């Protein structure tokens, strides 16, 4: 119960911080460019607290549902547009001059883009702060080499320390994996440290059957992995694992007589074997046991055995901390990397090369917020940075009701020399709202399916 409350609070904190910063970008740009702002709200629904600014013009609101926010500008609603032949209420000329729909296209575009821009700025600052604070990472040391793999043929050895990939410095195993994902099908040059000497190793990564974002490229394509003990953390009651006599604390050594080095490899074998016996070799209290488990088929047809797995690395975590200038550079570099990766994921989902089942909703975000916060403040800050980039990119999609949709309307207005008619804008916005609501429902459905 307490864990659920903490997760919820961290989720609300993340949403309020990121949405608040996003909307503040719109707010600042609008005020600086002379727009009349009527309301700045964090959250939707009934107002919990509200007050007026010093000039009495803007109403600031904290609303009951902390799942978003908005900046209401005079003249922003399509029905506020003044068209020939229509009678409108008498509005003071000074207010009309400051109406959203009376401003130049470039000014409205700046206001629309300012929200996502502030999310990018937040991400840069948050990643830079994380670099200053320092955090523990798994070193990019080769633990195991898969026999007859690309890694073995290229001359990589267990114990090699990865220094760089194609000239890009590698400070952690996660970074090594990410660089490899963008090098599939290409020649890769590694700088490695072996016996206190720097050497170079080159190879060409094969192209996988599955999308690179759904696999561990280092282990699946290259054939290297961190030295990991794969442990069974817990066994669900009345599960195939319990019936097979698997116990918490068992270390999985091999599957179907083949050594296993990563959790993802184990999950892959289990997932591909619904209703088929799988042989697991485990180490328990110093003794090796051979157990047979038959995964049951899930609703999606993948095999499940009902265990929670834990990976325990052989290497100790190392503390990684950067100076001020390096941290600023890290903020920009990491933000760009996450931007590219997020854009690539969205593109691949749209082309169906990655299943839309990977889309996460509020429950998934809340779990990530809670997990990272429990790991430490620096990890929560890095989560906020990552989420902020995602929020910026999603808002830039050319979907009506999003900032990208507004930019699309403004581009059309610039080309046509006049805005789209009010009816057309409203219809597009209704379609956009329907798309967003459908996406939210689908993401929430994915969350529920993952829980069960």
C-alpha positions in Angstrom: 0.0 0.0 0.0 2.8 2.4 1.0 4.7 1.5 -2.2 1.7 2.3 -4.3 1.2 5.6 -2.6 4.9 6.5 -3.1 4.7 5.5 -6.8 1.6 7.6 -7.3 3.3 10.6 -5.7 6.4 10.3 -7.8 4.2 10.0 -10.9 2.3 13.1 -10.0 5.6 15.0 -9.3 7.0 13.9 -12.6 3.9 15.0 -14.5 3.5 18.3 -12.7 7.2 19.2 -13.3 7.3 18.3 -17.0 3.9 19.5 -18.0 4.4 22.6 -15.9 7.7 23.4 -17.7 6.1 22.6 -21.1 3.2 25.0 -20.5 5.5 27.6 -19.0 7.3 27.6 -22.3 4.1 28.5 -24.1 3.3 31.1 -21.4 6.6 32.9 -21.5 6.7 33.1 -25.3 3.1 34.4 -25.5 3.7 37.1 -22.9 7.0 38.2 -24.4 5.4 38.5 -27.9 2.5 40.5 -26.6 -0.3 37.9 -26.6 -3.1 38.2 -24.1 -3.0 35.2 -21.8 -6.2 34.6 -19.8 -5.3 31.4 -17.8 -2.3 29.3 -16.9 -3.4 25.9 -15.5 -1.5 22.9 -14.1 -3.9 20.0 -14.3 -7.4 19.7 -15.7 -10.9 19.6 -14.1 -12.1 21.5 -11.1 -9.9 24.2 -9.7 -8.2 23.4 -6.3 -6.4 26.8 -6.0 -6.4 29.8 -8.2 -5.1 33.4 -8.0 -4.5 36.4 -10.2 -1.1 37.8 -11.1 0.0 41.3 -10.2 -1.5 42.8 -13.4 -4.8 41.0 -12.7 -4.9 39.7 -16.2 -3.8 36.1 -15.9 -5.6 33.5 -13.7 -3.2 30.9 -12.3 -4.9 27.6 -11.5 -3.9 24.3 -9.8 -6.6 21.8 -11.0 -7.7 18.5 -9.5 -6.5 16.1 -12.3 -2.7 16.4 -12.6 -2.4 14.7 -16.0 -1.7 17.8 -18.1 -2.1 21.5 -18.3 -2.8 24.3 -20.6 -2.3 28.0 -21.4 -5.5 29.8 -22.5 -4.8 32.7 -24.8 -7.5 35.1 -26.0 -8.4 34.4 -29.6 -6.9 30.9 -29.7 -10.2 29.1 -30.1 -11.1 28.8 -33.8 -14.6 30.2 -33.0 -12.9 33.3 -31.7 -11.7 34.1 -35.2 -13.3 37.2 -36.8 -14.6 36.4 -40.2 -16.3 38.6 -42.7 -20.1 38.9 -42.3 -20.1 37.6 -38.7 -21.2 39.8 -35.8 -19.0 39.5 -32.8 -19.3 41.0 -29.3 -17.7 44.4 -28.9 -14.1 43.8 -27.7 -11.7 46.6 -26.7 -9.3 47.3 -29.5 -6.3 46.9 -27.2 -7.4 43.3 -26.5 -8.1 42.6 -30.2 -4.5 43.6 -31.0 -3.3 41.1 -28.5 -5.6 38.2 -29.7 -3.8 35.0 -30.8 -5.5 34.9 -34.2 -4.5 38.5 -34.9 -0.7 37.9 -34.6 1.7 37.2 -37.4 2.1 33.5 -38.3 5.8 33.5 -37.1 4.8 34.7 -33.7 2.1 32.0 -33.3 4.6 29.4 -34.5 7.1 30.5 -31.9 4.5 30.2 -29.1 3.4 26.7 -30.4 7.0 25.5 -30.5 8.0 27.0 -27.2 6.4 24.2 -25.2 8.4 21.4 -26.8 11.5 23.6 -26.8 11.3 24.1 -23.1 11.1 20.3 -22.7 14.3 19.9 -24.6 15.9 22.6 -22.5 14.8 20.9 -19.3 16.2 17.6 -20.6 19.6 19.2 -21.3 19.7 20.7 -17.9 18.6 17.5 -16.1 21.1 15.3 -17.9 23.8 17.9 -17.1 22.7 17.9 -13.5 22.9 14.1 -13.5 26.4 14.3 -14.8 27.4 16.7 -12.0 25.7 14.6 -9.3 27.3 11.4 -10.6 25.8 7.9 -10.7 26.8 4.2 -10.7 27.1 2.4 -14.0 28.1 -1.0 -15.2 31.5 -0.8 -16.9 31.8 -1.8 -20.5 33.8 -4.9 -19.8 33.3 -8.1 -21.8 32.2 -10.9 -19.5 31.5 -13.7 -21.9 32.0 -14.5 -25.5 29.4 -16.7 -27.4 31.2 -19.6 -29.3 31.4 -19.1 -33.1 30.0 -15.6 -32.8 31.0 -12.4 -34.6 32.9 -11.3 -31.4 34.9 -14.6 -31.3 35.8 -14.3 -35.0 36.9 -10.7 -34.6 39.3 -11.6 -31.8 37.4 -10.1 -28.8 38.2 -11.8 -25.5 36.5 -12.0 -22.1 38.0 -9.3 -19.9 38.4 -6.8 -22.8 37.4 -3.2 -21.8 35.5 -1.3 -24.5 36.8 2.2 -24.8 35.0 3.5 -27.9 32.7 2.6 -30.8 33.6 4.2 -34.1 35.5 6.9 -32.2 32.6 7.6 -29.8 33.7 7.2 -26.2 32.0 4.5 -24.2 31.6 5.1 -20.5 29.2 2.3 -19.6 27.7 -0.9 -21.0 24.4 0.9 -21.7 26.2 3.4 -24.0 28.0 0.5 -25.7 24.7 -1.2 -26.4 23.0 2.0 -27.7 25.9 2.7 -30.1 25.7 -0.8 -31.5 22.0 -0.5 -32.2 22.8 2.3 -34.7 25.6 0.4 -36.3 23.7 -2.8 -37.5 24.7 -3.9 -41.0 27.8 -1.6 -40.9 31.5 -2.0 -40.1 32.3 -1.3 -36.5 35.7 -0.3 -35.1 36.2 -0.8 -31.4 39.0 0.6 -29.3 39.6 -1.9 -26.5 42.0 -2.1 -23.5 43.6 -5.5 -23.0 46.6 -6.2 -20.7 46.9 -2.4 -20.2 47.4 -1.8 -23.9 44.9 -0.2 -26.3 44.1 -2.3 -29.4 41.6 -2.1 -32.2 39.0 -4.7 -33.3 36.8 -4.4 -36.3 33.8 -6.4 -37.5 30.5 -6.0 -39.4 27.4 -6.4 -37.4 24.8 -8.7 -39.1 21.3 -7.5 -39.7 18.8 -9.2 -37.4 15.4 -10.7 -38.2 13.8 -8.7 -35.4 14.0 -5.0 -34.9 17.2 -3.9 -33.1 15.2 -2.0 -30.4 13.6 -5.3 -29.3 16.9 -7.2 -28.8 20.2 -6.9 -27.0 22.4 -6.2 -29.9 25.6 -6.9 -28.0 24.6 -10.4 -27.0 22.3 -11.4 -29.9 24.3 -10.0 -32.9 27.9 -9.5 -31.7 28.0 -12.3 -29.2 29.3 -10.5 -26.1 27.7 -9.9 -22.8 28.4 -8.7 -19.3 29.4 -11.3 -16.9 26.0 -12.0 -15.3 24.5 -14.5 -12.8 20.9 -15.0 -13.9 18.9 -15.6 -10.7 15.3 -16.6 -10.0 14.2 -13.9 -7.6 10.7 -15.3 -6.9 8.3 -18.0 -8.1 4.6 -17.5 -8.5 2.3 -19.9 -6.8 0.8 -22.7 -8.9 2.9 -21.7 -11.9 4.8 -23.9 -14.3 8.0 -22.9 -12.5 6.7 -24.1 -9.1 5.5 -27.3 -10.6 9.0 -27.9 -12.0 10.4 -27.4 -8.5 12.2 -24.2 -9.3 13.0 -22.1 -6.3 13.9 -18.5 -5.4 17.7 -18.2 -5.4 18.3 -20.7 -8.2 21.0 -19.6 -10.7 20.2 -20.5 -14.3 23.3 -21.8 -16.0 21.9 -23.3 -19.3 18.7 -23.7 -21.3 18.2 -26.9 -23.4 21.9 -27.7 -22.8 23.1 -24.3 -24.1 24.8 -21.8 -21.8 22.7 -18.7 -21.1 24.3 -15.3 -20.5 21.5 -12.8 -20.4 17.9 -12.5 -19.1 16.7 -11.5 -22.5 18.1 -14.8 -24.0 16.3 -16.8 -21.4 13.0 -15.0 -21.9 13.4 -15.5 -25.7 13.7 -19.3 -25.3 10.8 -19.5 -22.9 8.7 -17.2 -25.0 9.2 -19.4 -28.1 8.3 -22.6 -26.3 4.6 -22.4 -25.2 3.3 -25.9 -24.1 6.8 -27.4 -24.9 9.2 -28.8 -22.3 12.3 -26.7 -21.7 15.3 -28.1 -19.9 16.8 -25.7 -17.3 20.2 -26.4 -15.7 20.4 -24.5 -12.4 22.9 -24.1 -9.6 21.4 -24.5 -6.1 23.4 -24.5 -2.9 26.5 -25.6 -4.8 24.8 -28.4 -6.6 23.8 -28.5 -10.3 20.2 -29.6 -11.0 18.5 -30.5 -14.3 14.8 -29.5 -14.2 12.2 -29.6 -16.9 9.5 -26.9 -17.1 6.7 -26.5 -19.6 5.8 -22.9 -20.2 2.1 -22.1 -20.5 0.8 -20.0 -23.4 -0.2 -16.4 -22.7 -3.0 -14.6 -24.5 -0.5 -13.4 -27.1 0.8 -17.0 -27.6 4.2 -16.6 -25.9 5.4 -19.0 -23.2 5.5 -18.0 -19.6 6.7 -20.0 -16.5 5.8 -17.6 -13.7 9.1 -16.3 -12.3 10.7 -13.0 -11.6 14.3 -12.9 -12.8 17.3 -10.9 -11.5 20.6 -10.3 -13.2 23.6 -9.9 -10.8 26.7 -8.6 -12.7 30.1 -10.0 -12.0 31.7 -6.6 -12.2 31.3 -4.0 -9.4 29.4 -0.8 -10.3 31.7 2.1 -10.9 31.0 5.7 -10.0 30.8 8.0 -13.0 30.9 11.8 -12.4 31.7 14.6 -14.7 33.0 18.2 -14.4 30.9 21.3 -15.1 31.9 21.6 -18.8 31.7 17.9 -19.4 28.3 17.7 -17.8 27.0 20.5 -20.0 28.3 18.6 -23.1 26.8 15.4 -21.7 23.4 17.2 -21.4 23.4 18.2 -25.0 24.8 14.8 -26.3 22.5 12.7 -24.2 19.4 14.8 -25.1 20.3 14.4 -28.8 20.8 10.6 -28.4 17.5 10.1 -26.7 15.8 12.4 -29.3 17.1 10.2 -32.2 16.2 7.0 -30.4 12.7 8.2 -29.6 12.1 9.4 -33.2 13.4 6.1 -34.5 11.1 4.1 -32.2 8.0 6.2 -33.3 8.9 5.8 -37.0 9.3 2.0 -36.6 6.0 1.7 -34.7 4.3 3.6 -37.5 5.8 1.2 -40.1 4.9 -1.8 -37.9 8.5 -3.0 -37.6 8.0 -2.6 -33.9 4.8 -3.8 -32.2 2.6 -1.1 -30.8 2.4 -3.4 -27.7 5.5 -1.5 -26.6 3.5 1.7 -26.0 3.3 2.4 -22.3 0.6 4.4 -20.5 0.2 6.1 -17.2 0.7 2.9 -15.2 4.0 2.2 -17.0 5.2 5.8 -16.5 4.2 5.7 -12.8 6.2 2.4 -12.3 9.2 3.9 -14.0 8.9 7.0 -11.9 8.7 5.0 -8.7 11.5 2.6 -9.6 13.9 5.3 -10.6 13.1 7.4 -7.5 13.7 4.4 -5.2 17.1 4.0 -6.9 18.1 7.5 -6.0 17.6 11.1 -6.8 20.0 11.1 -9.8 18.1 8.3 -11.5 14.8 10.1 -11.0 16.4 13.2 -12.6 17.6 11.1 -15.5 14.1 9.6 -15.9 12.6 13.2 -15.9 15.1 14.1 -18.7 14.3 11.0 -20.8 10.5 11.6 -20.3 10.8 15.3 -21.1 12.4 14.4 -24.5 9.6 12.0 -25.2 7.0 14.6 -24.3 8.6 17.1 -26.6 8.7 14.8 -29.6 5.1 13.5 -29.1 3.8 17.1 -28.9 5.6 17.9 -32.2 3.7 15.2 -34.1 1.5 16.8 -36.8 -1.7 15.8 -35.0 -4.4 18.5 -34.4 -4.8 19.5 -30.8 -1.0 18.9 -30.3 1.6 21.6 -30.8 2.7 19.9 -34.0 -0.9 20.1 -35.3 -0.9 23.9 -34.6 2.4 24.2 -36.5 0.9 22.3 -39.4 -2.1 24.7 -39.5 0.2 27.7 -39.4 2.3 26.3 -42.3 -0.8 25.9 -44.4 -1.9 29.4 -43.5 1.5 30.7 -44.6 1.2 28.9 -47.9 -2.4 29.8 -48.6 -2.2 33.4 -47.4 -5.2 32.9 -45.0 -6.2 30.4 -42.3 -8.3 27.3 -42.9 -12.0 27.9 -42.2 -13.2 27.5 -38.7 -15.3 24.4 -39.5 -12.4 22.6 -41.1 -10.1 23.4 -38.1 -12.7 22.2 -35.7 -13.2 19.0 -37.6 -9.5 18.3 -37.7 -9.3 19.0 -34.0 -12.1 16.5 -33.4 -10.2 13.9 -35.4 -7.0 14.7 -33.5 -8.8 14.4 -30.2 -10.2 11.0 -31.2 -6.7 9.8 -32.2 -5.2 11.0 -28.9 -8.0 9.4 -26.9 -7.7 6.1 -28.8 -3.9 6.1 -28.2 -4.4 6.8 -24.5 -6.9 3.9 -24.2 -4.6 1.6 -26.1 -1.7 2.5 -23.9 -3.7 2.0 -20.8 -4.9 -1.4 -22.1 -1.2 -2.4 -22.6 -0.5 -1.3 -19.0 -3.3 -3.5 -17.7 -2.1 -6.5 -19.8 1.4 -6.2 -18.5 0.2 -6.2 -14.9 -1.7 -9.5 -15.5 
